[in-house]
Every structure is written in structure tokens, then in C-alpha cells.
Amino acid sequence: MKRLLLFAFALCSIVFFSCVKKDSIAFSFPDNDPLAYVPGSNWAVVMEPLVGLRETDSYESKVQSHVRRGDVMEVTGKRISTRKNADGQKVVSVWYGFEDGWVESSSVKIYENKMQAENAAVKMTK
């Protein structure tokens, strides 16, 4: 009889403590740019310590400004550029356009929305 009472007490305790109301997790994002979290627009995170934003999609063009590792920028364009290196071989590179200039693809990592890019940037700069 004692075992049955002990088992019933343990079962009631487990049921009671498992039914405790849990706090909900709230997800919030800034209302100033609601489209930044929608897939379809690409966002880039700078991977190099310092990268020059160029006027056009070429290393020969003038550097307009600089960005640093962990900076997040919205992609406004994409171009595939071909040139010849010193040996005369054809070199193909991908360039991404931003509001302030162009960056070669090896210097940035592309994400599908701003939230993903910002989370990657935070992890990168820790």
C-alpha cells in the first residue's frame, strides 16, 4: 500500500510540475525597414579587415570609400567582369554593387536577408 501511495504521489508531482506555464519568446525587429527581413533582397557582410569600394567593377577604378570587416550592406547590383592578367590569361570575377560602390565577391559573403547578415556579422566580430 505504501508503494502505491508513493507512486501516486510521484505521478501527481510530475504531472503538476510539467504543466507550469512557460514564458513565450518574443521576436521583434525594427519597424524602420520591414522589407529588410523579407527574402529576395541580398545583403552582404564584409569578410576582409578593410575593403575599398570602387567606382566601377574593376580594380583599375578609383576607390571612393572603405568598409570594414563585419559591415552589413544591401546589394544593389551584380556584374560578371572579365579581364586579362599579366600572363594574358582571361580572368573572370564577380562584383557586387552597393550604394557607395563596387566590391569583388571574394571580399564579401552574401545572405538572403538583413537579419541573417546581421547575425553573421555579430558572430564574426566576437
TILUMBA-200373 format. One line per 10 residues: number of its first residue (from 1); their letters; for each residue x, z, y of N, C-alpha, C. Coordinates in pm, 1 decimal, decimal comma, padded with zeros to 6 digits. Atoms other than C-alpha are relative to their C-alpha. Layout:
<sites>
NUM	a	X Z Y X Z Y X Z Y | ...
</sites>
This chain:
<sites>
1	mkrlllfafa	00081,6 00000,0 -00119,2 00000,0 00000,0 00000,0 00086,5 00000,0 00126,4 | -00089,3 -00005,4 -00115,3 00287,3 00081,9 00238,6 00059,5 -00138,4 00027,5 | -00056,5 00133,9 -00016,5 00438,8 -00261,0 00177,3 -00100,3 -00094,5 00064,6 | 00103,4 00085,7 -00055,2 00111,6 -00433,5 00256,3 -00022,4 00029,7 00148,2 | 00014,8 -00039,4 -00139,9 00072,2 -00237,0 00579,9 00120,6 -00045,6 00083,0 | -00120,8 00042,1 -00068,6 00434,2 -00308,8 00677,8 00001,3 -00152,3 00018,6 | 00007,2 00146,1 -00008,5 00387,7 -00680,8 00602,5 -00102,6 -00043,8 00104,9 | 00103,9 00033,2 -00097,5 00064,2 -00694,1 00807,0 00047,8 00029,8 00142,4 | -00052,9 -00034,7 -00132,2 00233,4 -00516,9 01098,8 00105,2 -00103,1 00045,9 | -00103,4 00098,5 -00033,8 00529,9 -00757,5 01090,2 -00063,6 -00135,1 00033,5
11	lcsivffscv	00068,0 00126,3 -00024,8 00299,2 -01059,7 01071,9 -00071,6 00002,2 00134,4 | 00068,4 -00011,2 -00129,9 00090,9 -00938,1 01367,7 00100,8 00000,5 00115,1 | -00103,5 -00002,1 -00103,4 00409,9 -00871,1 01568,3 00054,8 -00139,7 00026,1 | -00052,3 00135,3 -00014,3 00542,2 -01220,5 01503,0 -00100,3 -00089,0 00072,1 | 00102,7 00080,9 -00063,7 00211,9 -01381,5 01599,1 -00015,3 00038,0 00146,7 | 00017,2 -00045,2 -00137,7 00180,4 -01168,1 01913,4 00114,5 -00046,5 00089,6 | -00115,1 00035,6 -00083,4 00533,3 -01233,8 02043,0 00023,0 -00150,6 00008,5 | -00016,5 00145,7 -00008,4 00523,6 -01605,4 01964,2 -00103,3 -00063,9 00093,0 | 00104,3 00053,3 -00087,6 00214,7 -01650,2 02182,0 00021,7 00037,5 00146,3 | -00029,8 -00035,0 -00137,9 00384,3 -01537,5 02503,1 -00000,5 -00126,8 00084,5
21	kkdsiafsfp	00007,4 00115,5 -00089,0 00313,9 -01771,9 02793,6 00138,8 -00033,6 00052,4 | -00130,4 00045,3 -00047,2 00620,9 -01976,9 02881,2 -00015,7 -00064,4 00137,3 | 00001,3 00062,1 -00132,3 00705,9 -02084,3 03233,7 00019,9 -00150,5 -00014,3 | -00015,1 00145,1 00003,9 00671,8 -02453,7 03298,2 00122,5 -00041,0 00082,2 | -00114,7 00053,7 -00071,7 00964,8 -02660,7 03415,4 -00051,1 -00102,6 00099,7 | 00046,0 00091,7 -00104,5 00903,7 -02836,3 03744,3 00106,9 -00104,7 00026,6 | -00090,0 00110,2 -00035,9 01056,4 -03174,5 03818,7 -00037,8 -00045,7 00138,7 | 00028,7 00045,8 -00135,5 01087,3 -03265,0 04180,5 00112,0 -00091,6 00045,7 | -00098,6 00088,4 -00059,4 01263,5 -03539,9 04367,5 -00038,9 -00023,3 00144,1 | 00028,9 00016,9 -00142,3 01291,4 -03614,2 04736,0 -00103,3 -00110,0 00024,2
31	dndplayvpg	00104,3 00098,0 -00032,2 00991,1 -03795,3 04881,8 00049,1 -00107,2 00096,8 | -00046,9 00095,3 -00099,9 01206,8 -03982,0 05132,8 00032,9 -00137,1 -00059,9 | -00032,1 00127,8 00063,4 01294,3 -04255,1 04879,1 -00061,8 -00004,7 -00139,8 | 00063,8 -00004,3 00131,8 01036,2 -04265,9 04596,6 00036,0 -00117,1 -00090,0 | -00034,9 00115,2 00083,0 01145,1 -04613,0 04478,9 00139,2 00012,2 -00060,6 | -00135,1 -00016,8 00052,3 01497,4 -04486,7 04409,9 -00000,3 00046,2 -00145,5 | 00007,2 -00052,1 00135,9 01378,8 -04336,1 04080,6 -00072,3 -00094,6 -00094,7 | 00071,1 00098,1 00080,4 01198,5 -04643,4 03954,3 00100,7 -00096,3 -00060,4 | -00091,0 00098,1 00059,1 01381,3 -04863,7 03704,0 -00019,4 -00137,7 00062,3 | 00008,1 00134,2 -00056,3 01458,9 -05213,2 03822,7 00097,1 -00020,7 00114,0
41	snwavvmepl	-00103,4 00010,2 -00102,7 01687,6 -05138,7 04113,8 00126,6 00061,6 -00058,1 | -00125,7 -00049,4 00055,4 02052,4 -05090,8 04021,1 00073,7 00085,4 00101,6 | -00078,4 -00091,8 -00081,7 02272,0 -04812,5 04154,6 00138,9 00010,5 -00059,6 | -00138,7 -00005,0 00044,8 02648,9 -04782,6 04133,2 00064,8 00132,8 00037,7 | -00083,0 -00117,2 -00027,1 02885,2 -04487,6 04109,8 00144,6 -00047,1 00002,4 | -00139,6 00040,1 -00014,2 03241,2 -04538,9 04230,2 00084,7 00079,3 -00099,7 | -00080,6 -00062,3 00104,3 03488,9 -04468,6 03947,5 00144,5 00025,8 00043,6 | -00139,2 -00011,0 -00045,4 03821,1 -04506,8 04132,4 00011,2 00103,1 00112,1 | -00015,6 -00099,3 -00107,3 03967,6 -04247,1 04371,7 -00032,8 -00054,4 00139,5 | 00027,9 00060,0 -00130,3 03946,0 -04486,1 04669,9 -00013,7 -00150,6 -00019,1
51	vglretdsye	00027,8 00143,0 00017,7 03794,1 -04836,1 04682,3 -00036,0 -00059,1 00136,1 | 00031,6 00069,6 -00124,0 03781,3 -05082,3 04969,2 -00122,2 -00088,8 -00016,6 | 00115,8 00089,5 -00001,9 03450,0 -05250,5 05048,3 00039,4 -00124,2 00078,3 | -00048,2 00124,6 -00059,3 03530,8 -05613,9 05123,3 -00114,1 -00080,9 00060,6 | 00099,9 00083,7 -00067,7 03352,5 -05867,6 05345,1 -00068,2 -00096,7 -00096,3 | 00055,2 00093,7 00098,0 03306,2 -06116,6 05058,0 00048,0 00038,3 -00139,0 | -00035,5 -00028,6 00138,7 03350,7 -06127,7 04682,0 00138,0 -00055,7 -00036,0 | -00135,5 00049,4 00021,2 03725,3 -06186,0 04696,0 00100,4 00106,0 00043,9 | -00105,1 -00093,3 -00040,1 04042,3 -05978,1 04706,0 00072,4 -00047,4 00126,4 | -00063,5 00052,7 -00120,5 04163,7 -06203,9 04986,9 -00077,8 00035,4 00127,3
61	skvqshvrrg	00080,9 -00031,0 -00118,6 03880,7 -06094,9 05218,9 00037,3 00136,5 00057,8 | -00033,4 -00120,3 -00075,4 03913,0 -05818,3 05475,5 -00077,9 00121,8 -00051,5 | 00065,1 -00126,1 00036,9 03836,8 -05454,5 05383,8 -00072,9 00053,8 00121,5 | 00082,1 -00049,1 -00111,6 03550,2 -05329,4 05602,3 -00003,2 00151,7 00007,7 | 00003,5 -00146,1 00004,8 03532,2 -04966,7 05488,8 00043,1 00044,0 -00140,0 | -00044,2 -00054,1 00128,2 03619,6 -04738,2 05199,2 -00106,2 00094,2 -00057,1 | 00084,3 -00096,0 00071,0 03428,8 -04536,6 04938,5 00088,5 00077,6 -00096,0 | -00078,9 -00088,5 00086,7 03549,6 -04252,3 04718,9 -00067,3 00019,8 -00135,9 | 00049,0 -00029,3 00134,5 03511,2 -04151,2 04356,4 -00123,6 00089,7 00008,1 | 00123,0 -00078,6 00002,6 03158,1 -04022,1 04290,8 -00103,4 -00042,2 00102,5
71	dvmevtgkri	00098,3 00048,7 -00097,1 02990,1 -04203,4 04581,9 -00105,2 -00084,7 -00071,6 | 00112,2 00073,9 00059,0 02646,9 -04346,5 04490,9 -00051,4 -00099,6 00102,9 | 00045,1 00105,0 -00091,7 02536,3 -04678,2 04642,2 -00100,2 -00090,0 -00072,0 | 00097,0 00093,3 00056,8 02242,3 -04912,8 04589,2 00059,6 -00141,0 -00003,5 | -00050,4 00135,7 00016,0 02337,0 -05255,5 04455,1 -00096,9 -00096,5 00067,5 | 00084,0 00097,8 -00070,4 02209,5 -05533,7 04682,7 00026,9 -00142,4 -00045,2 | -00032,3 00134,8 00046,4 02376,9 -05831,9 04515,3 00102,4 00002,8 -00111,5 | -00096,4 00013,3 00109,4 02585,6 -05955,5 04226,2 00048,1 -00144,3 -00002,5 | -00057,0 00134,0 00005,2 02822,4 -06253,0 04209,2 00107,8 -00006,5 -00107,4 | -00108,3 00027,0 00093,7 03047,5 -06402,1 03947,0 00097,0 -00091,2 00072,7
81	strknadgqk	-00100,2 00071,1 -00077,9 03368,1 -06518,2 04110,3 00112,2 -00049,7 -00091,5 | -00113,3 00053,4 00075,4 03640,6 -06742,5 03968,1 00113,5 -00030,8 00096,9 | -00119,0 00030,0 -00079,3 03994,1 -06778,5 04097,0 00113,9 -00027,7 -00096,7 | -00118,1 00024,5 00082,4 04337,4 -06878,5 03969,5 00104,2 00106,0 00032,1 | -00105,5 -00099,6 -00022,3 04607,3 -06618,6 03919,0 00133,0 -00069,6 00025,4 | -00131,9 00055,8 -00032,1 04981,4 -06668,5 03983,9 00048,3 -00100,1 -00105,1 | -00039,7 00091,1 00107,5 05024,3 -06843,1 03646,8 -00086,2 -00125,3 -00004,6 | 00088,9 00115,2 -00001,5 04749,7 -07091,9 03729,2 -00116,4 00010,7 -00096,3 | 00110,8 -00020,4 00092,5 04507,7 -06945,5 03476,2 -00125,2 00040,7 00076,3 | 00128,7 -00031,8 -00061,9 04140,1 -06914,0 03561,7 -00038,1 00145,1 -00032,5
91	vvsvwygfed	00040,9 -00138,9 00015,8 04024,9 -06553,9 03616,1 -00143,1 00013,4 00051,2 | 00140,5 -00019,6 -00036,6 03654,5 -06466,6 03619,8 -00022,4 00149,6 00021,8 | 00031,3 -00139,9 -00027,8 03538,2 -06141,9 03780,5 -00140,9 00012,3 00056,3 | 00134,7 -00029,8 -00049,0 03204,2 -05983,5 03862,5 00012,4 00092,7 00119,9 | -00000,6 -00078,9 -00122,6 03145,7 -05844,2 04212,1 -00141,6 00049,2 00028,0 | 00129,2 -00056,9 -00038,4 02865,3 -05614,2 04326,6 -00004,0 00017,1 00151,5 | 00018,8 -00012,4 -00143,7 02730,0 -05625,0 04680,0 -00074,2 00127,5 00034,5 | 00063,5 -00121,3 -00051,5 02632,3 -05316,1 04876,5 -00027,0 -00020,8 00147,8 | 00035,2 00012,1 -00141,4 02507,6 -05254,0 05227,2 00123,9 -00023,7 00087,4 | -00120,1 00007,6 -00082,9 02863,4 -05222,7 05361,5 00107,1 -00095,2 -00051,2
101	gwvesssvki	-00101,2 00092,2 00049,0 03049,0 -05477,2 05147,8 -00007,7 -00023,7 -00150,0 | -00006,7 00039,9 00140,6 03154,5 -05601,9 04803,5 00110,5 00076,5 -00072,3 | -00096,0 -00070,3 00084,7 03334,4 -05422,2 04518,1 00005,7 -00070,2 -00134,7 | -00017,5 00060,6 00132,2 03478,6 -05565,2 04196,2 -00052,7 00095,3 -00107,2 | 00072,3 -00079,2 00099,9 03297,4 -05444,8 03881,7 00084,1 00105,6 -00070,7 | -00083,5 -00098,8 00069,0 03595,5 -05258,4 03734,7 00009,8 00132,0 00076,4 | -00010,4 -00120,7 -00082,7 03575,5 -05003,9 04019,1 -00127,8 00083,3 00002,9 | 00128,0 -00070,5 -00003,7 03210,6 -04903,1 03969,9 -00065,6 -00000,3 -00137,9 | 00084,2 -00002,2 00119,3 02968,9 -04809,2 03693,0 -00144,1 -00012,6 00047,2 | 00136,3 00031,0 -00043,4 02612,1 -04940,2 03719,1 -00101,7 00079,8 -00081,0
111	yenkmqaena	00110,3 -00074,6 00062,0 02297,1 -04733,8 03644,6 -00132,2 -00061,8 00041,1 | 00129,7 00063,6 -00022,1 01932,5 -04833,1 03629,1 -00084,0 00063,7 00108,7 | 00071,7 -00060,1 -00112,3 01804,8 -04583,9 03886,5 00088,0 00103,9 00068,4 | -00080,7 -00089,3 -00083,4 01930,5 -04346,8 04153,0 00021,8 00135,3 -00066,3 | -00012,8 -00130,4 00063,4 01864,4 -04031,3 03954,1 00111,3 -00000,8 -00104,7 | -00106,3 00009,9 00100,0 02088,5 -04146,0 03668,2 00136,8 -00006,1 00067,7 | -00127,7 00014,5 -00070,9 02363,1 -04244,8 03912,1 00042,5 00132,4 00063,3 | -00034,0 -00127,8 -00063,8 02346,1 -03913,3 04099,6 00043,4 00102,9 -00104,0 | -00039,0 -00093,2 00107,2 02360,2 -03714,2 03774,0 00138,8 -00033,4 -00052,5 | -00134,3 00041,3 00045,1 02663,1 -03915,6 03659,9 00106,3 00038,3 00102,5
121	avkmtk	-00095,0 -00033,6 -00106,3 02832,6 -03860,9 03995,5 00029,5 00149,4 00002,8 | -00019,8 -00146,4 00001,9 02779,8 -03484,0 03975,5 00090,3 00038,3 -00117,1 | -00082,8 -00029,8 00116,6 02927,6 -03472,4 03624,9 00144,0 -00048,2 00019,6 | -00131,5 00057,6 -00022,1 03219,2 -03689,9 03734,2 00083,9 00083,9 00095,8 | -00073,9 -00072,5 -00102,1 03314,8 -03473,7 04030,7 00017,6 00147,8 -00031,3 | -00017,8 -00141,8 00038,3 03301,3 -03138,9 03847,6 00139,9 00025,7 -00046,2
</sites>
